[in-house]
């Protein structure tokens, strides 16, 4: 891989040689290779071969480090994280929609919405309608969300079944 500065240096040398032939000026000016006084001075960066090699090595090392880091994190774990975030956002949207309709939402759902989407909670509370006969909604949260996610991540086989309506005990049947 050749750096841009090297290509530009080569191109400039070729242009100087070609320009010297066309204007029928001597190939090497007598003032030590400096540009003719007619031309405006240009900013240039001249790097030695050693500096270019060092930069290329640094770029290669950085690229390899980024590849190793992306391999460690893995696309599967990124997908899992994004899936969890999407599920949490869907639950927040359902809760907010129920609030805006004027229905009664369980307190744990309100807390979940406040913690995961504070702006959505504020918007839902500001836009809620008052119903004469509001419905009592069941919770959209599963057991993992009610416990904060710590218990079911630590021991997924020992998680208690979801109680219907939050009023059942450990003997309650799953509500799915």
PASEBA-1860 file (N, C-alpha, C; in nm, 3 decimals):
! residues 176
1> XXXXXXXX> 0.085/-0.118/0.000/0.000/0.000/0.000/0.089/0.123/0.000 ~ 0.063/0.208/-0.095/0.144/0.328/-0.107/0.066/0.446/-0.053 ~ 0.132/0.530/0.023/0.063/0.645/0.080/0.043/0.753/-0.024 ~ -0.054/0.834/0.002/-0.091/0.940/-0.090/0.023/1.040/-0.110 ~ 0.097/1.069/-0.005/0.206/1.165/-0.014/0.312/1.118/-0.113 ~ 0.339/0.988/-0.115/0.438/0.935/-0.208/0.390/0.950/-0.351 ~ 0.264/0.918/-0.375/0.209/0.932/-0.511/0.214/1.076/-0.555 ~ 0.177/1.167/-0.466/0.178/1.308/-0.503/0.320/1.356/-0.530
9> XXXXXXXX> 0.416/1.309/-0.454/0.555/1.349/-0.476/0.602/1.301/-0.614 ~ 0.571/1.176/-0.648/0.609/1.124/-0.779/0.541/1.202/-0.891 ~ 0.414/1.230/-0.874/0.340/1.303/-0.976/0.397/1.444/-0.993 ~ 0.431/1.510/-0.884/0.490/1.644/-0.892/0.624/1.641/-0.963 ~ 0.706/1.538/-0.937/0.834/1.526/-1.007/0.812/1.508/-1.157 ~ 0.714/1.425/-1.192/0.686/1.405/-1.334/0.636/1.533/-1.400 ~ 0.553/1.608/-1.330/0.503/1.734/-1.385/0.615/1.836/-1.401 ~ 0.709/1.840/-1.305/0.822/1.932/-1.317/0.908/1.898/-1.438
17> XXXXXXXX> 0.931/1.768/-1.458/1.011/1.727/-1.573/0.940/1.761/-1.703 ~ 0.812/1.732/-1.709/0.734/1.760/-1.830/0.723/1.910/-1.853 ~ 0.705/1.987/-1.750/0.694/2.133/-1.761/0.825/2.194/-1.807 ~ 0.936/2.140/-1.766/1.068/2.190/-1.805/1.093/2.170/-1.953 ~ 1.048/2.060/-2.008/1.068/2.032/-2.151/0.983/2.125/-2.236 ~ 0.859/2.146/-2.196/0.768/2.228/-2.276/0.813/2.374/-2.280 ~ 0.863/2.426/-2.170/0.903/2.565/-2.167/1.046/2.584/-2.216 ~ 1.110/2.472/-2.253/1.246/2.472/-2.303/1.344/2.535/-2.205
25> XXXXXXXX> 1.316/2.516/-2.077/1.406/2.561/-1.972/1.502/2.448/-1.941 ~ 1.615/2.477/-1.877/1.706/2.368/-1.841/1.638/2.271/-1.745 ~ 1.673/2.143/-1.753/1.610/2.039/-1.674/1.631/2.062/-1.525 ~ 1.749/2.105/-1.486/1.777/2.133/-1.345/1.810/2.280/-1.332 ~ 1.727/2.356/-1.266/1.755/2.499/-1.252/1.883/2.523/-1.173 ~ 1.943/2.636/-1.197/2.070/2.668/-1.136/2.056/2.704/-0.989 ~ 1.933/2.735/-0.941/1.916/2.777/-0.802/1.890/2.660/-0.707 ~ 1.936/2.540/-0.741/1.929/2.426/-0.649/1.797/2.351/-0.652
33> XXXXXXXX> 1.724/2.353/-0.759/1.601/2.275/-0.771/1.480/2.344/-0.716 ~ 1.491/2.470/-0.677/1.375/2.542/-0.625/1.285/2.583/-0.741 ~ 1.157/2.597/-0.719/1.068/2.636/-0.828/1.100/2.776/-0.877 ~ 1.063/2.802/-0.999/1.089/2.932/-1.059/1.014/3.039/-0.982 ~ 1.063/3.162/-0.977/0.997/3.267/-0.900/0.858/3.302/-0.953 ~ 0.824/3.261/-1.075/0.693/3.291/-1.133/0.582/3.215/-1.059 ~ 0.614/3.095/-1.011/0.513/3.011/-0.947/0.491/3.054/-0.802 ~ 0.366/3.043/-0.759/0.333/3.073/-0.621/0.381/2.958/-0.533
41> XXXXXXXX> 0.433/2.988/-0.413/0.478/2.880/-0.326/0.360/2.794/-0.281 ~ 0.382/2.665/-0.277/0.277/2.571/-0.236/0.322/2.498/-0.110 ~ 0.225/2.465/-0.025/0.256/2.387/0.095/0.281/2.244/0.054 ~ 0.389/2.188/0.102/0.423/2.050/0.068/0.464/1.977/0.194 ~ 0.443/1.848/0.191/0.487/1.762/0.299/0.580/1.660/0.238 ~ 0.702/1.664/0.275/0.799/1.569/0.224/0.834/1.473/0.337 ~ 0.809/1.345/0.312/0.839/1.243/0.411/0.947/1.151/0.359 ~ 1.033/1.107/0.445/1.137/1.014/0.405/1.076/0.875/0.391
49> XXXXXXXX> 1.148/0.789/0.324/1.102/0.650/0.309/1.084/0.583/0.444 ~ 1.175/0.613/0.536/1.167/0.554/0.669/1.040/0.598/0.740 ~ 1.004/0.725/0.728/0.882/0.776/0.792/0.759/0.713/0.728 ~ 0.760/0.698/0.595/0.647/0.635/0.528/0.631/0.489/0.570 ~ 0.742/0.418/0.581/0.735/0.279/0.626/0.679/0.270/0.767 ~ 0.722/0.362/0.854/0.672/0.362/0.991/0.522/0.390/0.993 ~ 0.475/0.486/0.913/0.332/0.516/0.906/0.252/0.397/0.854 ~ 0.306/0.331/0.751/0.237/0.213/0.699/0.227/0.103/0.804
57> XXXXXXXX> 0.337/0.082/0.879/0.334/-0.018/0.987/0.230/0.018/1.092 ~ 0.224/0.145/1.130/0.127/0.189/1.229/-0.016/0.167/1.179 ~ -0.041/0.201/1.053/-0.174/0.180/0.996/-0.211/0.033/0.995 ~ -0.115/-0.053/0.957/-0.141/-0.197/0.956/-0.172/-0.247/1.097 ~ -0.095/-0.202/1.196/-0.117/-0.246/1.335/-0.252/-0.198/1.385 ~ -0.289/-0.076/1.354/-0.420/-0.026/1.396/-0.532/-0.105/1.331 ~ -0.518/-0.136/1.202/-0.619/-0.213/1.131/-0.633/-0.352/1.193 ~ -0.520/-0.416/1.223/-0.524/-0.549/1.283/-0.588/-0.546/1.421
65> XXXXXXXX> -0.557/-0.443/1.498/-0.616/-0.430/1.631/-0.767/-0.412/1.623 ~ -0.814/-0.333/1.526/-0.958/-0.313/1.509/-1.024/-0.444/1.466 ~ -0.959/-0.519/1.377/-1.015/-0.647/1.335/-1.024/-0.745/1.451 ~ -0.919/-0.748/1.535/-0.921/-0.837/1.652/-1.032/-0.798/1.748 ~ -1.050/-0.668/1.769/-1.153/-0.622/1.861/-1.292/-0.655/1.807 ~ -1.312/-0.638/1.679/-1.443/-0.669/1.622/-1.468/-0.820/1.625 ~ -1.362/-0.899/1.610/-1.377/-1.044/1.619/-1.413/-1.086/1.761 ~ -1.355/-1.017/1.861/-1.386/-1.049/2.000/-1.531/-1.020/2.033
73> XXXXXXXX> -1.576/-0.902/1.993/-1.714/-0.864/2.027/-1.811/-0.952/1.950 ~ -1.776/-0.987/1.830/-1.859/-1.077/1.751/-1.989/-1.015/1.708 ~ -2.029/-1.047/1.588/-2.154/-0.992/1.536/-2.273/-1.056/1.607 ~ -2.257/-1.178/1.657/-2.369/-1.244/1.724/-2.406/-1.170/1.853 ~ -2.306/-1.130/1.931/-2.337/-1.059/2.054/-2.397/-0.922/2.024 ~ -2.352/-0.856/1.918/-2.411/-0.728/1.879/-2.557/-0.746/1.841 ~ -2.585/-0.854/1.769/-2.724/-0.882/1.731/-2.810/-0.909/1.853 ~ -2.754/-0.981/1.950/-2.829/-1.009/2.073/-2.861/-0.880/2.148
81> XXXXXXXX> -2.763/-0.793/2.156/-2.783/-0.665/2.225/-2.890/-0.584/2.154 ~ -2.881/-0.577/2.023/-2.979/-0.500/1.946/-3.118/-0.560/1.958 ~ -3.125/-0.694/1.963/-3.255/-0.761/1.978/-3.318/-0.726/2.113 ~ -3.238/-0.726/2.220/-3.289/-0.691/2.352/-3.337/-0.546/2.356 ~ -3.261/-0.457/2.293/-3.301/-0.316/2.289/-3.432/-0.298/2.212 ~ -3.446/-0.372/2.102/-3.568/-0.362/2.023/-3.689/-0.414/2.101 ~ -3.672/-0.525/2.173/-3.782/-0.578/2.254/-3.821/-0.481/2.364 ~ -3.722/-0.420/2.427/-3.751/-0.322/2.533/-3.825/-0.202/2.474
89> XXXXXXXX> -3.786/-0.157/2.356/-3.852/-0.042/2.294/-3.996/-0.078/2.256 ~ -4.019/-0.199/2.208/-4.156/-0.242/2.174/-4.244/-0.243/2.298 ~ -4.189/-0.293/2.409/-4.267/-0.296/2.534/-4.298/-0.154/2.579 ~ -4.200/-0.066/2.568/-4.222/0.074/2.606/-4.331/0.137/2.520 ~ -4.332/0.106/2.392/-4.434/0.162/2.303/-4.572/0.111/2.338 ~ -4.583/-0.017/2.373/-4.713/-0.072/2.412/-4.764/-0.005/2.540 ~ -4.675/0.010/2.636/-4.714/0.073/2.763/-4.757/0.217/2.739 ~ -4.679/0.290/2.660/-4.712/0.430/2.633/-4.845/0.442/2.559
97> XXXXXXXX> -4.872/0.351/2.467/-4.999/0.354/2.394/-5.117/0.332/2.489 ~ -5.100/0.242/2.583/-5.207/0.216/2.681/-5.230/0.338/2.769 ~ -5.122/0.404/2.808/-5.136/0.524/2.890/-5.209/0.633/2.812 ~ -5.171/0.652/2.687/-5.233/0.757/2.605/-5.381/0.731/2.579 ~ -5.418/0.602/2.574/-5.560/0.568/2.555/-5.641/0.596/2.681 ~ -5.575/0.610/2.794/-5.646/0.636/2.919/-5.671/0.511/3.000 ~ -5.608/0.401/2.964/-5.626/0.277/3.038/-5.538/0.275/3.163 ~ -5.574/0.186/3.257/-5.495/0.169/3.379/-5.381/0.072/3.349
105> XXXXXXXX> -5.261/0.114/3.380/-5.142/0.034/3.353/-5.082/-0.007/3.487 ~ -5.036/-0.132/3.502/-4.975/-0.176/3.628/-4.855/-0.087/3.666 ~ -4.833/-0.069/3.796/-4.724/0.019/3.840/-4.586/-0.027/3.794 ~ -4.564/-0.158/3.784/-4.432/-0.205/3.738/-4.410/-0.169/3.591 ~ -4.517/-0.164/3.511/-4.505/-0.121/3.372/-4.469/0.027/3.365 ~ -4.532/0.108/3.451/-4.499/0.251/3.455/-4.352/0.271/3.493 ~ -4.307/0.196/3.590/-4.168/0.207/3.633/-4.073/0.164/3.522 ~ -4.109/0.057/3.452/-4.027/0.009/3.340/-4.017/0.116/3.232
113> XXXXXXXX> -4.128/0.179/3.201/-4.129/0.285/3.101/-4.045/0.404/3.147 ~ -4.057/0.442/3.273/-3.977/0.555/3.326/-3.828/0.525/3.317 ~ -3.788/0.402/3.347/-3.647/0.368/3.347/-3.590/0.351/3.208 ~ -3.667/0.294/3.116/-3.615/0.262/2.984/-3.641/0.369/2.878 ~ -3.745/0.451/2.896/-3.775/0.554/2.798/-3.838/0.674/2.869 ~ -3.756/0.754/2.939/-3.812/0.866/3.015/-3.885/0.968/2.927 ~ -3.835/0.992/2.807/-3.902/1.086/2.717/-4.037/1.030/2.672 ~ -4.043/0.901/2.646/-4.168/0.837/2.609/-4.270/0.842/2.722
121> XXXXXXXX> -4.220/0.827/2.845/-4.309/0.836/2.962/-4.368/0.976/2.973 ~ -4.283/1.077/2.959/-4.331/1.216/2.967/-4.434/1.244/2.859 ~ -4.406/1.200/2.739/-4.498/1.222/2.627/-4.631/1.150/2.650 ~ -4.624/1.026/2.695/-4.747/0.948/2.719/-4.831/1.013/2.828 ~ -4.768/1.059/2.934/-4.843/1.122/3.042/-4.903/1.255/2.998 ~ -4.833/1.325/2.912/-4.884/1.454/2.864/-5.001/1.435/2.766 ~ -5.000/1.324/2.693/-5.102/1.303/2.590/-5.213/1.207/2.633 ~ -5.213/1.163/2.756/-5.314/1.066/2.798/-5.453/1.130/2.798
129> XXXXXXXX> -5.550/1.046/2.766/-5.690/1.089/2.764/-5.759/1.035/2.888 ~ -5.859/1.104/2.930/-5.936/1.059/3.046/-6.056/0.981/2.996 ~ -6.069/0.855/3.044/-6.181/0.770/3.007/-6.278/0.763/3.124 ~ -6.407/0.748/3.091/-6.506/0.729/3.197/-6.488/0.592/3.261 ~ -6.459/0.493/3.177/-6.444/0.357/3.227/-6.312/0.299/3.173 ~ -6.199/0.330/3.237/-6.071/0.281/3.186/-6.056/0.131/3.206 ~ -5.989/0.067/3.110/-5.964/-0.077/3.119/-5.845/-0.101/3.211 ~ -5.851/-0.214/3.282/-5.735/-0.257/3.360/-5.652/-0.347/3.270
137> XXXXXXXX> -5.537/-0.298/3.230/-5.451/-0.372/3.138/-5.361/-0.468/3.215 ~ -5.331/-0.580/3.150/-5.233/-0.672/3.206/-5.094/-0.622/3.171 ~ -4.999/-0.665/3.246/-4.861/-0.622/3.225/-4.806/-0.680/3.094 ~ -4.729/-0.600/3.022/-4.664/-0.649/2.901/-4.526/-0.705/2.934 ~ -4.483/-0.691/3.059/-4.350/-0.734/3.099/-4.349/-0.882/3.130 ~ -4.237/-0.947/3.097/-4.222/-1.086/3.138/-4.145/-1.088/3.271 ~ -4.122/-1.204/3.324/-4.063/-1.217/3.457/-3.923/-1.155/3.461 ~ -3.849/-1.169/3.352/-3.713/-1.112/3.346/-3.716/-0.961/3.364
145> XXXXXXXX> -3.812/-0.895/3.299/-3.821/-0.749/3.308/-3.868/-0.705/3.446 ~ -3.954/-0.783/3.508/-4.003/-0.747/3.642/-3.893/-0.756/3.746 ~ -3.802/-0.854/3.730/-3.695/-0.873/3.826/-3.571/-0.791/3.792 ~ -3.575/-0.713/3.690/-3.462/-0.630/3.653/-3.362/-0.701/3.564 ~ -3.390/-0.824/3.522/-3.302/-0.896/3.431/-3.185/-0.966/3.499 ~ -3.159/-0.943/3.626/-3.043/-1.000/3.693/-3.063/-1.148/3.722 ~ -3.182/-1.184/3.770/-3.205/-1.323/3.812/-3.207/-1.417/3.694 ~ -3.276/-1.381/3.588/-3.290/-1.474/3.476/-3.163/-1.483/3.393
153> XXXXXXXX> -3.078/-1.380/3.393/-2.953/-1.390/3.322/-2.855/-1.478/3.398 ~ -2.860/-1.472/3.532/-2.768/-1.552/3.613/-2.807/-1.699/3.609 ~ -2.935/-1.729/3.618/-2.981/-1.868/3.618/-3.110/-1.879/3.538 ~ -3.102/-1.895/3.405/-3.223/-1.897/3.324/-3.313/-2.016/3.351 ~ -3.260/-2.128/3.401/-3.343/-2.246/3.426/-3.423/-2.234/3.554 ~ -3.382/-2.148/3.646/-3.448/-2.138/3.775/-3.545/-2.022/3.784 ~ -3.570/-1.952/3.673/-3.662/-1.837/3.676/-3.803/-1.885/3.703 ~ -3.876/-1.811/3.786/-4.013/-1.847/3.820/-4.104/-1.821/3.701
161> XXXXXXXX> -4.213/-1.899/3.686/-4.304/-1.874/3.575/-4.376/-1.741/3.594 ~ -4.419/-1.684/3.480/-4.484/-1.554/3.484/-4.624/-1.567/3.544 ~ -4.655/-1.480/3.638/-4.786/-1.482/3.702/-4.882/-1.396/3.622 ~ -5.008/-1.441/3.611/-5.106/-1.364/3.534/-5.158/-1.249/3.619 ~ -5.143/-1.128/3.567/-5.194/-1.011/3.637/-5.113/-0.971/3.757 ~ -5.007/-1.042/3.790/-4.923/-1.005/3.902/-4.983/-1.042/4.037 ~ -5.100/-1.111/4.043/-5.162/-1.141/4.171/-5.136/-1.284/4.215 ~ -5.078/-1.366/4.130/-5.054/-1.506/4.166/-4.923/-1.522/4.238
169> XXXXXXXX> -4.907/-1.633/4.305/-4.785/-1.663/4.377/-4.694/-1.748/4.291 ~ -4.601/-1.823/4.353/-4.510/-1.908/4.277/-4.583/-2.024/4.211 ~ -4.706/-2.057/4.254/-4.782/-2.167/4.194/-4.865/-2.123/4.074 ~ -4.858/-1.998/4.037/-4.940/-1.945/3.929/-4.898/-2.004/3.795 ~ -4.994/-2.021/3.706/-4.968/-2.078/3.573/-4.914/-1.972/3.480 ~ -4.831/-2.012/3.382/-4.781/-1.915/3.284/-4.897/-1.856/3.204 ~ -4.883/-1.730/3.164/-4.993/-1.661/3.096/-4.976/-1.652/2.946 ~ -4.891/-1.732/2.887/-4.872/-1.725/2.741/-4.960/-1.817/2.668
END
